[in-house]
């Protein structure tokens, strides 16, 4: 479904409230596609270009990382 210009403009930037931090560093969202290894596809996070992973080596979902704002 197409989105009108006004709807796109109203989406806007989330600013500081949409950012997440882990150990004082900003976490950036990236799309992780791990279907070939059985993980599925979801939004994960990176810090300084490195994927944030759990202890077992699986990328952590963006919503589960750190805290919002700072």
N, CA, C and O atoms as CSV, one atom per row, in Angstrom:
chain,resi,resn,atom,element,x,y,z
A,1,UNK,N,N,0.838,-1.173,0.000
A,1,UNK,CA,C,0.000,0.000,0.000
A,1,UNK,C,C,0.884,1.238,0.000
A,1,UNK,O,O,1.851,1.325,0.757
A,2,UNK,N,N,0.545,2.185,-0.849
A,2,UNK,CA,C,1.332,3.409,-0.964
A,2,UNK,C,C,1.078,4.329,0.223
A,2,UNK,O,O,-0.009,4.331,0.801
A,3,UNK,N,N,2.083,5.101,0.576
A,3,UNK,CA,C,1.969,6.066,1.666
A,3,UNK,C,C,2.053,7.459,1.086
A,3,UNK,O,O,2.922,7.746,0.262
A,4,UNK,N,N,1.152,8.325,1.513
A,4,UNK,CA,C,1.136,9.683,0.979
A,4,UNK,C,C,2.294,10.500,1.530
A,4,UNK,O,O,2.933,10.106,2.505
A,5,UNK,N,N,2.560,11.636,0.903
A,5,UNK,CA,C,3.658,12.503,1.357
A,5,UNK,C,C,3.443,12.958,2.790
A,5,UNK,O,O,4.386,12.976,3.582
A,6,UNK,N,N,2.220,13.325,3.131
A,6,UNK,CA,C,1.971,13.820,4.485
A,6,UNK,C,C,2.145,12.719,5.518
A,6,UNK,O,O,2.605,12.982,6.629
A,7,UNK,N,N,1.787,11.492,5.168
A,7,UNK,CA,C,1.968,10.387,6.113
A,7,UNK,C,C,3.449,10.118,6.337
A,7,UNK,O,O,3.865,9.853,7.465
A,8,UNK,N,N,4.257,10.183,5.269
A,8,UNK,CA,C,5.697,9.981,5.404
A,8,UNK,C,C,6.306,11.068,6.280
A,8,UNK,O,O,7.157,10.793,7.126
A,9,UNK,N,N,5.867,12.296,6.073
A,9,UNK,CA,C,6.405,13.416,6.834
A,9,UNK,C,C,6.031,13.297,8.312
A,9,UNK,O,O,6.810,13.684,9.183
A,10,UNK,N,N,4.852,12.768,8.594
A,10,UNK,CA,C,4.429,12.664,9.988
A,10,UNK,C,C,5.139,11.533,10.724
A,10,UNK,O,O,5.191,11.529,11.954
A,11,UNK,N,N,5.692,10.563,9.969
A,11,UNK,CA,C,6.435,9.478,10.609
A,11,UNK,C,C,7.665,10.033,11.300
A,11,UNK,O,O,7.955,9.680,12.443
A,12,UNK,N,N,8.376,10.886,10.622
A,12,UNK,CA,C,9.487,11.622,11.194
A,12,UNK,C,C,10.573,10.794,11.853
A,12,UNK,O,O,10.602,9.568,11.748
A,13,UNK,N,N,11.450,11.485,12.523
A,13,UNK,CA,C,12.573,10.882,13.228
A,13,UNK,C,C,12.162,10.695,14.682
A,13,UNK,O,O,11.525,11.573,15.263
A,14,UNK,N,N,12.520,9.560,15.272
A,14,UNK,CA,C,12.164,9.316,16.666
A,14,UNK,C,C,13.036,10.115,17.624
A,14,UNK,O,O,12.741,10.189,18.817
A,15,UNK,N,N,14.094,10.707,17.117
A,15,UNK,CA,C,14.971,11.517,17.953
A,15,UNK,C,C,15.650,10.694,19.024
A,15,UNK,O,O,15.960,9.524,18.801
A,16,UNK,N,N,15.884,11.277,20.168
A,16,UNK,CA,C,16.579,10.608,21.266
A,16,UNK,C,C,15.751,9.478,21.867
A,16,UNK,O,O,16.313,8.510,22.379
A,17,UNK,N,N,14.418,9.585,21.814
A,17,UNK,CA,C,13.591,8.577,22.471
A,17,UNK,C,C,13.661,7.220,21.789
A,17,UNK,O,O,13.389,6.207,22.434
A,18,UNK,N,N,14.019,7.160,20.499
A,18,UNK,CA,C,14.077,5.900,19.779
A,18,UNK,C,C,15.431,5.231,19.826
A,18,UNK,O,O,15.590,4.118,19.324
A,19,UNK,N,N,16.408,5.888,20.418
A,19,UNK,CA,C,17.761,5.327,20.461
A,19,UNK,C,C,17.922,4.408,21.654
A,19,UNK,O,O,17.291,4.596,22.694
A,20,UNK,N,N,18.781,3.406,21.489
A,20,UNK,CA,C,19.074,2.478,22.576
A,20,UNK,C,C,20.560,2.526,22.879
A,20,UNK,O,O,21.381,2.762,21.992
A,21,UNK,N,N,20.897,2.300,24.139
A,21,UNK,CA,C,22.285,2.359,24.586
A,21,UNK,C,C,22.635,1.117,25.378
A,21,UNK,O,O,21.813,0.592,26.130
A,22,UNK,N,N,23.866,0.651,25.203
A,22,UNK,CA,C,24.380,-0.483,25.952
A,22,UNK,C,C,25.800,-0.129,26.379
A,22,UNK,O,O,26.663,0.125,25.538
A,23,UNK,N,N,26.036,-0.114,27.678
A,23,UNK,CA,C,27.349,0.258,28.251
A,23,UNK,C,C,27.809,1.628,27.761
A,23,UNK,O,O,28.995,1.822,27.496
A,24,UNK,N,N,26.882,2.581,27.637
A,24,UNK,CA,C,27.218,3.940,27.239
A,24,UNK,C,C,27.434,4.143,25.753
A,24,UNK,O,O,27.757,5.254,25.333
A,25,UNK,N,N,27.268,3.109,24.941
A,25,UNK,CA,C,27.450,3.223,23.494
A,25,UNK,C,C,26.110,3.080,22.798
A,25,UNK,O,O,25.254,2.305,23.227
A,26,UNK,N,N,25.932,3.835,21.716
A,26,UNK,CA,C,24.679,3.788,20.967
A,26,UNK,C,C,24.577,2.496,20.155
A,26,UNK,O,O,25.533,2.083,19.500
A,27,UNK,N,N,23.406,1.871,20.210
A,27,UNK,CA,C,23.140,0.654,19.447
A,27,UNK,C,C,22.335,1.050,18.212
A,27,UNK,O,O,21.307,1.718,18.329
A,28,UNK,N,N,22.795,0.642,17.034
A,28,UNK,CA,C,22.105,0.962,15.789
A,28,UNK,C,C,21.365,-0.268,15.277
A,28,UNK,O,O,21.898,-1.376,15.324
A,29,UNK,N,N,20.138,-0.082,14.788
A,29,UNK,CA,C,19.375,-1.212,14.274
A,29,UNK,C,C,19.845,-1.661,12.894
A,29,UNK,O,O,20.181,-0.834,12.046
A,30,UNK,N,N,19.867,-2.972,12.676
A,30,UNK,CA,C,20.187,-3.561,11.370
A,30,UNK,C,C,19.259,-4.749,11.154
A,30,UNK,O,O,18.798,-5.370,12.112
A,31,UNK,N,N,18.989,-5.061,9.889
A,31,UNK,CA,C,18.170,-6.228,9.583
A,31,UNK,C,C,19.061,-7.459,9.551
A,31,UNK,O,O,20.005,-7.529,8.763
A,32,UNK,N,N,18.765,-8.423,10.404
A,32,UNK,CA,C,19.513,-9.682,10.442
A,32,UNK,C,C,18.700,-10.740,9.705
A,32,UNK,O,O,17.549,-11.003,10.051
A,33,UNK,N,N,19.305,-11.340,8.689
A,33,UNK,CA,C,18.648,-12.399,7.929
A,33,UNK,C,C,19.407,-13.689,8.199
A,33,UNK,O,O,20.477,-13.920,7.637
A,34,UNK,N,N,18.844,-14.529,9.062
A,34,UNK,CA,C,19.513,-15.770,9.434
A,34,UNK,C,C,18.680,-16.989,9.107
A,34,UNK,O,O,18.756,-18.006,9.797
A,35,UNK,N,N,17.881,-16.888,8.052
A,35,UNK,CA,C,17.010,-18.006,7.680
A,35,UNK,C,C,17.798,-19.257,7.321
A,35,UNK,O,O,17.351,-20.369,7.601
A,36,UNK,N,N,18.946,-19.092,6.716
A,36,UNK,CA,C,19.727,-20.251,6.297
A,36,UNK,C,C,20.310,-21.043,7.471
A,36,UNK,O,O,20.722,-22.191,7.298
A,37,UNK,N,N,20.348,-20.446,8.651
A,37,UNK,CA,C,20.832,-21.160,9.837
A,37,UNK,C,C,19.713,-21.388,10.854
A,37,UNK,O,O,19.969,-21.819,11.979
A,38,UNK,N,N,18.471,-21.099,10.455
A,38,UNK,CA,C,17.323,-21.372,11.310
A,38,UNK,C,C,16.968,-20.302,12.317
A,38,UNK,O,O,16.209,-20.573,13.248
A,39,UNK,N,N,17.489,-19.092,12.167
A,39,UNK,CA,C,17.188,-18.014,13.110
A,39,UNK,C,C,16.052,-17.121,12.652
A,39,UNK,O,O,15.479,-16.407,13.476
A,40,UNK,N,N,15.701,-17.129,11.377
A,40,UNK,CA,C,14.678,-16.241,10.864
A,40,UNK,C,C,15.249,-14.874,10.543
A,40,UNK,O,O,16.466,-14.691,10.511
A,41,UNK,N,N,14.372,-13.918,10.307
A,41,UNK,CA,C,14.786,-12.544,10.007
A,41,UNK,C,C,14.182,-11.603,11.038
A,41,UNK,O,O,12.993,-11.690,11.345
A,42,UNK,N,N,15.002,-10.701,11.575
A,42,UNK,CA,C,14.511,-9.725,12.533
A,42,UNK,C,C,15.495,-8.571,12.633
A,42,UNK,O,O,16.600,-8.635,12.094
A,43,UNK,N,N,15.088,-7.520,13.327
A,43,UNK,CA,C,15.959,-6.359,13.514
A,43,UNK,C,C,16.859,-6.632,14.708
A,43,UNK,O,O,16.384,-6.852,15.822
A,44,UNK,N,N,18.156,-6.616,14.466
A,44,UNK,CA,C,19.157,-6.813,15.519
A,44,UNK,C,C,19.875,-5.483,15.732
A,44,UNK,O,O,19.471,-4.472,15.157
A,45,UNK,N,N,20.915,-5.461,16.536
A,45,UNK,CA,C,21.637,-4.222,16.802
A,45,UNK,C,C,23.130,-4.371,16.609
A,45,UNK,O,O,23.688,-5.458,16.759
A,46,UNK,N,N,23.772,-3.256,16.271
A,46,UNK,CA,C,25.224,-3.240,16.154
A,46,UNK,C,C,25.794,-2.115,17.001
A,46,UNK,O,O,25.166,-1.072,17.186
A,47,UNK,N,N,26.998,-2.350,17.510
A,47,UNK,CA,C,27.753,-1.308,18.211
A,47,UNK,C,C,29.099,-1.229,17.522
A,47,UNK,O,O,29.822,-2.222,17.447
A,48,UNK,N,N,29.435,-0.068,17.026
A,48,UNK,CA,C,30.702,0.151,16.312
A,48,UNK,C,C,30.884,-0.850,15.167
A,48,UNK,O,O,31.999,-1.306,14.917
A,49,UNK,N,N,29.796,-1.191,14.474
A,49,UNK,CA,C,29.863,-2.075,13.318
A,49,UNK,C,C,29.897,-3.561,13.641
A,49,UNK,O,O,29.984,-4.385,12.731
A,50,UNK,N,N,29.831,-3.917,14.922
A,50,UNK,CA,C,29.846,-5.334,15.311
A,50,UNK,C,C,28.472,-5.723,15.846
A,50,UNK,O,O,27.873,-5.001,16.643
A,51,UNK,N,N,27.988,-6.869,15.398
A,51,UNK,CA,C,26.685,-7.367,15.791
A,51,UNK,C,C,26.657,-7.707,17.274
A,51,UNK,O,O,27.588,-8.330,17.783
A,52,UNK,N,N,25.591,-7.300,17.979
A,52,UNK,CA,C,25.429,-7.626,19.392
A,52,UNK,C,C,24.865,-9.042,19.465
A,52,UNK,O,O,23.785,-9.309,18.939
A,53,UNK,N,N,25.592,-9.945,20.115
A,53,UNK,CA,C,25.174,-11.341,20.201
A,53,UNK,C,C,25.037,-11.789,21.649
A,53,UNK,O,O,25.593,-11.181,22.563
A,54,UNK,N,N,24.276,-12.875,21.835
A,54,UNK,CA,C,24.138,-13.462,23.169
A,54,UNK,C,C,25.362,-14.339,23.446
A,54,UNK,O,O,26.256,-14.448,22.607
A,55,UNK,N,N,25.396,-14.947,24.601
A,55,UNK,CA,C,26.526,-15.809,24.960
A,55,UNK,C,C,26.641,-17.011,24.025
A,55,UNK,O,O,27.732,-17.541,23.813
A,56,UNK,N,N,25.501,-17.436,23.467
A,56,UNK,CA,C,25.514,-18.593,22.562
A,56,UNK,C,C,25.847,-18.206,21.121
A,56,UNK,O,O,25.919,-19.073,20.250
A,57,UNK,N,N,26.053,-16.903,20.861
A,57,UNK,CA,C,26.454,-16.450,19.537
A,57,UNK,C,C,25.314,-16.048,18.627
A,57,UNK,O,O,25.551,-15.710,17.467
A,58,UNK,N,N,24.074,-16.074,19.118
A,58,UNK,CA,C,22.910,-15.687,18.327
A,58,UNK,C,C,22.692,-14.183,18.473
A,58,UNK,O,O,22.719,-13.679,19.596
A,59,UNK,N,N,22.475,-13.442,17.372
A,59,UNK,CA,C,22.227,-12.006,17.469
A,59,UNK,C,C,20.992,-11.699,18.323
A,59,UNK,O,O,19.982,-12.397,18.244
A,60,UNK,N,N,21.089,-10.658,19.129
A,60,UNK,CA,C,20.017,-10.257,20.033
A,60,UNK,C,C,19.069,-9.313,19.300
A,60,UNK,O,O,19.509,-8.457,18.531
A,61,UNK,N,N,17.760,-9.470,19.539
A,61,UNK,CA,C,16.773,-8.588,18.920
A,61,UNK,C,C,16.956,-7.170,19.461
A,61,UNK,O,O,17.283,-6.976,20.632
A,62,UNK,N,N,16.739,-6.189,18.594
A,62,UNK,CA,C,16.982,-4.787,18.927
A,62,UNK,C,C,16.190,-4.346,20.158
A,62,UNK,O,O,16.718,-3.616,20.997
A,63,UNK,N,N,14.950,-4.771,20.278
A,63,UNK,CA,C,14.105,-4.356,21.392
A,63,UNK,C,C,14.582,-4.920,22.731
A,63,UNK,O,O,14.185,-4.421,23.784
A,64,UNK,N,N,15.415,-5.938,22.704
A,64,UNK,CA,C,15.889,-6.571,23.933
A,64,UNK,C,C,17.254,-6.052,24.371
A,64,UNK,O,O,17.802,-6.518,25.369
A,65,UNK,N,N,17.803,-5.098,23.638
A,65,UNK,CA,C,19.150,-4.604,23.930
A,65,UNK,C,C,19.097,-3.343,24.777
A,65,UNK,O,O,18.340,-2.420,24.475
A,66,UNK,N,N,19.889,-3.301,25.824
A,66,UNK,CA,C,20.125,-2.093,26.601
A,66,UNK,C,C,18.886,-1.374,27.072
A,66,UNK,O,O,17.875,-1.986,27.415
A,67,UNK,N,N,18.988,-0.049,27.080
A,67,UNK,CA,C,17.854,0.768,27.534
A,67,UNK,C,C,17.611,1.894,26.554
A,67,UNK,O,O,18.508,2.295,25.813
A,68,UNK,N,N,16.387,2.403,26.557
A,68,UNK,CA,C,15.972,3.459,25.648
A,68,UNK,C,C,16.385,4.798,26.235
A,68,UNK,O,O,16.304,5.008,27.445
A,69,UNK,N,N,16.838,5.719,25.352
A,69,UNK,CA,C,17.234,7.046,25.808
A,69,UNK,C,C,18.487,6.994,26.650
A,69,UNK,O,O,19.148,5.960,26.744
A,70,UNK,N,N,18.810,8.135,27.269
A,70,UNK,CA,C,19.976,8.113,28.150
A,70,UNK,C,C,19.965,9.290,29.063
A,70,UNK,O,O,20.871,9.445,29.881
